[in-house]
Amino acid sequence: MPLKYFDTWGVEDVEIDDRGLRRYIKLEPKMAPHSAGRQNGKRFDKADVSIVERLMNKLMRSGPGKDKAGGKTIRGSKNCGDKEKAFKIVRRAFEIIENETDENPVQVLVDAIQKSAPREETTKISYGGITYHEAVDSAPLRRLDIALRHISDGAYSSTFKSDESIEECLAEELILGAQGDRDSYGVEKKSGVERIAKGAR
C-alpha cells in the first residue's frame, strides 16, 4: 500500500504542468516528513526533499526579516525550529482545503507553487561605476524556493492582527494561489517581479 501524506492524501493523481519545475517538485511522501537537514551536505540535494516538508520548513521562520510582507513587519511567529508545530499547521490547512474545494490538497499546493514561481527576475549589474538592473531567467530550484517563501510570508501576513488562525490563512493562500487569483500574496509578488523584469529587458 503506497504511503500518503498524513495517512490521508496520496499523490498518484497529482499532476505537474510546469515542465521546468517537474524535476524539482518531489511528491513522494515519507513515513515522517523530517529529513533533519541531511540534504545540506551537497549542492542541490534539497531538490530531493518532499515538497510538503519544504513547505513546513518555510513556515519555521520568524518572518521576512528586515523586509515587510503585505506592508507589515512580521517577527516572532514563535514557530522557529518547531517542526511538530509546522506539521500540525500544514495538516490542518490541508483539511481545510479539502473541505472547501473537495480537491487533493497536495494538488492545490503544487498548483499554487506553479502560479507563484516567477520565470524572470532582475539582477544588479555594475559597469563603470554605474549600477543598473538587467532581466535574467530564474533557475527552476530558485523559482521553487521563491514561491514557497512567498506562500509562507503571505500566510503570516494574513494572520497578522487578524482573528483567523495561521492554518486558515495558509489554506486560503494556497487556494487563491492555485486559482491564480491576484489576492494571493504569492501570485501578486510573482506578477510584480516579472513586470519589473520586463521593463529591464
Secondary structure, DSSP 8 states (H G I E B T S, - for coil): ----BTTTB--TT-----TTTTTT-B----SS---TTGGGGSTTGGGGSBHHHHHHHHHSSS-STTS-BTTB-----S-TT-HHHHHHHHHHHHHHHHHHH-S-HHHHHHHHHHHHS-SEEEEEEEETTEEEEEEEE--HHHHHHHHHHHHHHHHHHHHTTSSS-HHHHHHHHHHHHHTT-TTSHHHHHHHHHHHHHHHT-
